[in-house]
Amino acid sequence: MLMRTDPFRELDRLTQQVFGTVSRPAVMPMNAYRKGETFHLNFDLPGIKPDSIDLTVERNVLTVHAERESAEPDQVVELIADECTTGVFTRQVFLGETLDTEHIRADYTGGVLQLEIPIHESAKPRKVAVSSSDTTQQISA
């Protein structure tokens, strides 16, 4: 089979691997939402080994660091298609002051890293008791 090499196609392929496309971003895709008293973050990390995921929180910045190794690192193979990005992925998320970063729960199941961050107690709505200093006095005539 004879194929011509198109240098622009190779440049496009490399650009898509580094910067990603609309349908397949280079960074780890994320969903974020609040459900009740908990803030949820879900990161798509298919093919990542759980022991290669590293989570750190410094001040209010959450950093997710993960690495996906290539399928055949030690063997010489003839690639037919190479669309799965390998290497190191890092994403930082700035968390609000109202989140309790001391009690983050993390679970990695089915290629999705799920984080649950509770709302800090001081940020939750609370009732304020109202007192009254009005007193009723009877006046005798």
Secondary structure by P-SEA (a helix, b strand, c coil): cbbbbcaaaaaaaaaaaacccccccccccbbbbbcccbbbbbbbbcccccccbbbbbcccbbbbbbbbbccccccccccccccccccbbbbbbbbcccccccbbbbbbccccbbbbbcccccccbbbbbbbbcbbbbbbcc
